[in-house]
Amino acid sequence: MNQHSIFWSFLRLGIEHIWTGYDHLFFLAGLLIVCTNLRAVIGIVTSFTVAHAITLALAATDTVHLPGRVVDPLIAASIMFVGLENLYRRDAEPKGRRIVAFIFGLVHGFGFADVLRGLGLGTHGNSLAVPLFGFNLGVELGQLAVAIVVLPIIWQLRKYPGFSRRGITVISGAVAATGFYWLIKRTVFY
């Protein structure tokens, strides 16, 4: 397979991983439900992508390795954290949301690395640069596509006072509860 084909295959894989990775979608929803402008959304999504690109590269090169039994509960805890932070802070956009996205993006990168390692990334002398770039770009595009579709709907709903008071609380509570469920499932029943 040539580098061009490899790039497109991993780009598609990155997009599919986001669109079918419910834990990543819940994390993204928790981060973005409180955003009120596109600049904040782009900053948060980009912080998450840069962070997971770092740990993905470190894990793919076997520089750092965390087992799934550690990473999977941490991903669940990150989901629970952003949902609870939304409930606790109750302001439009919690301060430091880019930092939260970056820190937990580091954790999520290890989860992405398990997917890529399962595909044999970096084995048999294959280059890492093209697949990593393609996958990371795919993840970024997948996240932005979700945000572009979902956020205008949320921003329209924000015009109704009931949604701002209750809707965001209900969605954030669902994100936190789902994260808690996955945390228990990934620790007690792992």
Rosetta blueprint (number, residue, H / E / L):
1 M L
2 N L
3 Q H
4 H H
5 S H
6 I H
7 F H
8 W H
9 S H
10 F H
11 L H
12 R H
13 L H
14 G H
15 I H
16 E H
17 H H
18 I H
19 W H
20 T H
21 G L
22 Y H
23 D H
24 H H
25 L H
26 F H
27 F H
28 L H
29 A H
30 G H
31 L H
32 L H
33 I L
34 V L
35 C L
36 T L
37 N L
38 L H
39 R H
40 A H
41 V H
42 I H
43 G H
44 I H
45 V H
46 T H
47 S H
48 F H
49 T H
50 V H
51 A H
52 H H
53 A H
54 I H
55 T H
56 L H
57 A H
58 L H
59 A H
60 A H
61 T L
62 D L
63 T L
64 V L
65 H L
66 L L
67 P L
68 G H
69 R H
70 V H
71 V H
72 D H
73 P H
74 L H
75 I H
76 A H
77 A H
78 S H
79 I H
80 M H
81 F H
82 V H
83 G H
84 L H
85 E H
86 N H
87 L H
88 Y H
89 R H
90 R L
91 D L
92 A L
93 E L
94 P L
95 K L
96 G L
97 R H
98 R H
99 I H
100 V H
101 A H
102 F H
103 I H
104 F H
105 G H
106 L H
107 V H
108 H H
109 G H
110 F H
111 G H
112 F H
113 A H
114 D H
115 V H
116 L H
117 R H
118 G H
119 L L
120 G L
121 L L
122 G L
123 T H
124 H H
125 G H
126 N L
127 S L
128 L L
129 A H
130 V H
131 P H
132 L H
133 F H
134 G H
135 F H
136 N H
137 L H
138 G H
139 V H
140 E H
141 L H
142 G H
143 Q H
144 L H
145 A H
146 V H
147 A H
148 I H
149 V H
150 V H
151 L H
152 P H
153 I H
154 I H
155 W H
156 Q H
157 L H
158 R L
159 K L
160 Y L
161 P H
162 G H
163 F H
164 S H
165 R H
166 R H
167 G H
168 I H
169 T H
170 V H
171 I H
172 S H
173 G H
174 A H
175 V H
176 A H
177 A H
178 T H
179 G H
180 F H
181 Y H
182 W H
183 L H
184 I H
185 K H
186 R H
187 T H
188 V L
189 F L
190 Y L
